[in-house]
Amino acid sequence: MSSLELKKYIDYIAKDKGDGDIFYTHSTSKTIRMGCLDGKVFLEEVSSKETSGYGVRIFKEGRTGFSFGNKTDEESVLQTIDYAEQASQLGEPLAVELPRNEGKQEESAKSERDLNEILETISEIFLSKGVKKFEATAGIETSFWQLVNTAGTDVTSSESGYSVVVMPVVSGEGENANYWFSVTNDPQTLDLNEIVLRSLNRAYSSLDGKSMSFKGLPVVFDSLEWAELLGFLLDSFGGKNVERQKSCFSGKVGQRVLSEHLSLKLENSHPKVLGKYFFDHEGVSVKPAFLLKDGTFVEPYYGLAAAAEFGKEPTGVGHRFSFRTQPNDVPFICHVQVQGLPSLDSLDKYLLVTSLKGIHSGLNAVSGAFSIGADGTLVSGAERVPLSGITLSGNIWDVLNNIIAATPEEEAVPSSTWLVSPLVALDGITVTG
């Protein structure tokens, strides 16, 4: 669907339907997956995909209706608009004020690299290390989206990037698997040796692990597990939960709630993050803002609907995971800043967690109580003791008041929200075998 066509349909909405917006997406991807069993490398799958479609929202008499489609002929688009208008009759009254912004955000690939060459190199590295069982996937994706609305917004975004995922299976008395991945828009800079090494370190970390109990032992979550944990907790800073008394931070704006060494900042770009996020998927400008500053709760984040409901300014967190869905309030980049603490190297010993189990069922983000399964390794100087089948328990909000060390380096992990953070050591977690 061209930009001119989108503007034609948004003019039609403005004239005959009321306020509204149209969100159009188009993406192409190619993925190759290789496997290896008993040292024999083989091609598992080659797939290419192209998807496009649009979501339409109609705001009529304070009510929101939504519909979507992927057929771009005029009859189909007008029918989708009509369906959205009909759906608005069932929506809850809410006076959403549409933003007016114009702009482009682009993140093109800085180099090219053959996917087969990437996978062949990874296979050679694994085999040279004696690893005879593994999977490796390499892909490239190009995505584009455009948002227009009846207030005059016209925002476009395009992005191209490469991804690599590796998962070795290592052997001892038994077997153990783990993974590592990387995304970049400059594939010539991919350090494939480092990617393989990280995956192997994670796989060996709990191979033939013991089940042990500790109290008073600092716990460090590896980057992927730390991102999973904080991603789950980020909803606690959302305006809907804070305003509706469904967050432990309700009524605590301006109060110190977590460690004074910890800050959380929403960003619209970061050197370690693939992509720019100057506008969200509702056309709102994404401006850097602290959720937490030196442990003090500064402000929640709000999407358009939440901002309208509670009389606040939208933060720029309207996040559509598909043209088939309405926006969710999900930040694009969360930067975890830790200051004034010693390095992890200063600790005599700590538990490095490289796998989590049952985080969604075992952690209550409101009360903070958690009991979740984990695997990892006991780090004691140069010694590494594999651990598996352990349980981590405590209160996560108390734990995040007891950050005792951090790495100077930061890593960026993509998920529903990009998390940029150092590794941190946490006190107050009980470890039982």
Secondary structure, DSSP 8 states (H G I E B T S, - for coil): --HHHHHHHHHHHHHHT-EEEEEEEEEEEEEEEEEEETTEEEEEEEEEEEEEEEEEEEEETTEEEEEEES--SHHHHHHHHHHHHHHHTTS----------EEEEEE--SS---HHHHHHHHHHHHHHTT---EEEEEEEEEEEEEEEETTS-EEEEEEEEEEEEEEEEEESSSEEE--EEEEES-GGG--HHHHHHHHHHHHHHTTT-B---BSS--EEE-HHHHHHHHHHHGGGGBHHHHHTT-STTTT-TTSB-S-TTEEEEEES--TTSSS--SB-TTS-B---EEEEETTEE---B--HHHHHHHT----S-EE-SSTTS--EE--SEEEEEE-S---GGG-SEEEEEEEEE-HHHHB-TTT-EEEEEEEEEEEETTEEEEEEEEEEEEEHHHHTT-EEEE-SS-EEE-SSSEEEE--EEE-S-EEE-
